[in-house]
Amino acid sequence: MTDDRALLSAYRSARADQTRAERALVDAQVRAGHRPAPRRWPLWAVVPVAVVALVFANVGTVSWVRSDDGYTDADYIAAATARVEQLLSPDYRQPAQVKRILASATGAFYDEFAQSADAYSTFVSKAGTVSTGRVLGAGVSRRLGDDAEVLVAATVDLTAQADVPASSREFRLRTVLTPESGMLKLSMVQYLP
């Protein structure tokens, strides 16, 4: 073990001596005029080049992050707000509402809602339901690739009917929004206790 360390130390010492000798030879050749002096960039020239390179790298990164293909948290929040308000505002006077809800849905939520769309429409029509959903607050809780999970606090104001007084109910929802066909659509809605 000691022999290995001694050999390694001797090798390093020899390499350092060789490097010093090569530098001394180059310096002697330059002084004798047999070789041109090596070009070295002065520090004042290196700093601006490095700064310009960093600026271009930063601009490129920001442009890539903000490209048209990406959505911001504000985009996800606005889409979640619009979709949830639409979902929580059934109105028997608007039979096309189910189609609008399905147009802004995808994935598992689309499949689940499409299966119960007729029952939903029948219930809303027979009950004469008119309500207004309002989002009180929303925030992105996490990003999942192109998808985003948005937590939503909402209230539903039920309009007074002949046998039902006006009332309000509050909801907390976990939603997932997924980009599809250039639009953010609901792919999951879960009521939170």
N, C-alpha and C positions, 0 to 999 in steps of 0.2 A: 504494500500500500504506500509506503514511504517512497519507494522507487518510482511509482507512478506519479506521485505529486512532484517529485524532483524532476522527472522527465517533462511533465507539463509546464512547470515553472521555467525550465531551460528552453522549451519550445517558445513560450510566450516572450521570453527575453530575446531570443534570436529573431523573432518576427518584429519586435519593436526596434531592434538594431537594424534590421533590413529596411524597415520603413524610414528610419532616420537617414540611412545611407542613400536610399533612393531620392529623398528630398534634397539631400546635400548635393547629389550628382546633378539633379535638375537645376538647382540654384547655380552651380558652377558652370553648367552649360549655358545658362541664360547670361551670366556675367561675361563669359567668353564670347558671346555672340553666335554660338553654334545652334542656338534654339531660341524661338520666340518665347517671351514671357507668357505663362498661362493666363488666360482671361478669367478674371474674377469679377463677379457682379458686386458693385459697391452696395452697401447696405441701403443707401438712399434710393436705389433702383429696385431692390427686392421688395421693400415694404409696400410701395404703391401697387406693384403687380400682385402681391398677396392679397391686398385689400380689395382690388378689383375682382380677383377670382372669388373671394368670399362673397362679395355683393352679388355676382352673377349666380353663384350656387344658391344663395338665399332667395333671390328672385325666382329662380327655377323651381325651388322647393315650394315656395308659397303659391306659385302659379299651378303647380301640379296638385297641391292640396285643395285649392279653390277652383279646380277645373269644373266645367259644366256637368260632368258625370257624377260629381260628389254632392252630397246634401249636407247642409249644416245642421247643428242642433236646432236652430230656429226653424228650419224647414220641417224637421220632424215634429216639433211642438205645434206648429201651425197646422200641419196635416192631421195630427192626432186630435187637436181641438175641433177642427171642422168635422172629422169623421165621427167623433163621439157625440157632438151636439146633434148631428144628423141621426145617429142611432138612437139617442135618448129623446127624440122629438116625434113620437108617432102622432099621426093626424089622420082620422078616418076620411077626411075630405081630400086627401092626396093619395089616391091608390097607386101612383107610380113611385111612391117612396121606397118600396121594396127594391125596385129596379135600381134606384139611385144608391141604395145601401150596397147592393151586390156589385155595382159598377166600381165602388171604392173599396172592395174587399178582394182578398186573394187567399190562397193556401187553405189551411184548416178552417179558418173563420168563414171563408166563402163556402166551403163544403157544408159546414154545420148550419149556417144561416140559410143556404139554398134549400136544404132539406126541410126546414121549418118555415119557409117563407109563406106558404099558403096558410098555414095555421096562424102565423103572425098577422097576416092581412085580414083573415076572418075574425080573429079576436078583436083587432083594432076597430074594424067596421061594426061588429055587433055591439061592442061596448061603447061605441061613439067616443073613443078616446081622443083627447086633444091635450097634448102636453108640450112643454118647452124645456129642452135640455140646455143647460148652461155650464160651461167649463169654468170652474173657479180658479184652477191652477193646474199647470202641467210642467213636467220636467223630464229630460232624458236621464234615465238611470244607468244605461250602459249601451254601448254600440256593439253590435254583433256582425262584423263585416259591413255589408251594405245595409243591414237591418238595424233598427234601433228600438230599444224597449223604453216606452214612455209611460210614466206614472201620471194618472189624471185624477183630479178631484172635481166632481161635478154635482150639480143639483138638478132635479127634475121638478118643474112646477106643473102640477095637474090642474087643468081648468075645471071649474065647477060645472057639474052636470045636474040633471034633475034630481037624482038620488045620491049623488056623491059630492061632498063639499070639496072646495079647492084645498090643495095641500102641496107640500113640498117634501122631497126625499133626497137625501144626499148619498152619493156613491163614491167609492174609490175604485179605480180600475187600473189594471196593468195591461197595456196594449203593446203590440209589436207591429211596427210599420215596415213594409218591404217595398222597395222600388220595383215597379212593373209597368211597362209601356210608358215610361216617362212620367209616372205618377206614383206618389207614396200611397200605398193601400194598407188597410188593416189586415194583418194575417193572423192575429190572435187578440182576443179580448177576454180578460179574466176579471171577475168581480172580486174585490178584496174585502174581507170582513172588517 
